[in-house]
Amino acid sequence: MSPTITHAKEEKAKSLVFAGVNFNIYKVRIQAKLRSKGLWKVVSGEDTRDDADDEDDSDSKEDKAFDILVNSLDDDNLAYVSHVSTSKEVWDMLVTRYEARTYADVSHVIHELHTKVYSPGSSMQKHVTDLRGLQHKLLLMGSRVDDEMLGRILLTSVKEVFPTTVEILRSREPSPTLSQITNRLLSKEDEVKNGAPMKRKAETEQLLYTGKPDKPRPFKKQAVKDKCHYCHKIGHHAFECRYKKRDLAKGVQQKCMPVEDDDQINVLQHDEEEGFILATTDDIPRSDLEGVWILDSACTADVTGNKTLFTKLARTQMSALQLADNSTVQSMHMGLLSIQVDADHRLDRPKAKFVPNLKKNLLSFRLLLRDGFQVAKWDLDVAIMILDTFVLKFTHHRGLYVLQPYEEHINSCLVRQSTPKL
């Protein structure tokens, strides 16, 4: 055998030594190596000594799997598993030790991605590149954020600096791609740096009236100082409000747009892979979504239309809740409700709002983050949030992330919990 081939094999063996970082990458490599030798089922526990026809062959596979695993660890991890004697025990200890740490790292990166804000005057290209870097980092950690979701995050991160541009892009149908959003924001950045585009000078042969420089133009429209009753902005009347015209063109009829202090229960557009359902008050047939709680990424209040879920319910000042279809509903009651997550844990929501006829139960994602919960896992199958030993598991169902309450507790509550009196 040539020295070159020997050297290549030695380098490949060194690359499989796990030193405590990038556990997901190590997991893929070691599984591939074990599968190629027909040993992975022994490590995972699918093949046991009792099930094997030939006990000697089973012992031989176990010895080979144990040898590959322990020799792929550095000294620190080898000392950590030195007291166990089977390959399955070694693997289970490694997963227990590093999976929770990986979830914590993913939670930190997801939080950084969603809270990143564009600073006025900084480079827009660098801002987009930073978001792309976080997206790629999450992909390497096993959590996928597609370009459509990244486009929404990008618009949210720049809405304080370019509110009008963001509103226009969000109102387009179909929704713009990430590339289109990026190009428009880069153009907007250039416009701001270069100043407003200069208007072409008027030519006398093109205009009916140009006027003299020292005299005001006749019939000049006077600036309106009144406040628009529809969009609440100063400078025009409701009958000429562009927001009202836009809503009427879409078939949306409402007295006015909600003010910024109103509670928002806007919900992300639903797509085939991920997103959240639109909360409505329309009459819909009973479905398998009744009784579950939907994780809502844009909701600023926990909301339900089921009065029987409340332990305490009190009348409060009327507040407007804006739905994602631009309609509004009114809430005059707020109280305490509890969701039994499992046999040992109960999720208390002390300021949940009651909205009659609302067909969905919505849990606010941002309120859970404010209460100390962290995202431990986020993919197309499940979303997991943790707080110490408290685990909330939202399973993927028809494009939603839903929390199924503990069934035994539900049955007992139906017997002993009465509807709170208003």
Secondary structure, DSSP 4 states (H G I P E B T S, - for coil): --HHHHHHHHHHHHHT-B-SS-HHHHHHHHHHHHHHTT-HHHHHTSS-TTT-S-HHHHHHHHHHHHHHHHTTB-HHHHHHTTT--SHHHHHHHHHHHHHHHHHHHHHHHHHHHHH--PPTTS-HHHHHHHHHHHHHHHHHTT----HHHHHHHHHHHHTTT-HHHHHHHHH-SSPPPHHHHHHHHHHHHHHHHH-SPPPPPP-TTT-S----TTSPPTTPPPPP-SBPTTT--BSS-GGG-HHHHHHHHTT---SSPPPTTSEE---PPP-SSS--PPP--S-----TTTT-EEEESS-SS-EES-GGGEEEEEEEEEEEEE-TTS-EEEEEEEEEEEEE-SSS-EEEEEEEEE-TT--SEEEEHHHHHHTT-EEEEESSSEEEEEETTEEEEEEEETTEEEEPPPHHHHHHHHHHPPPPP-
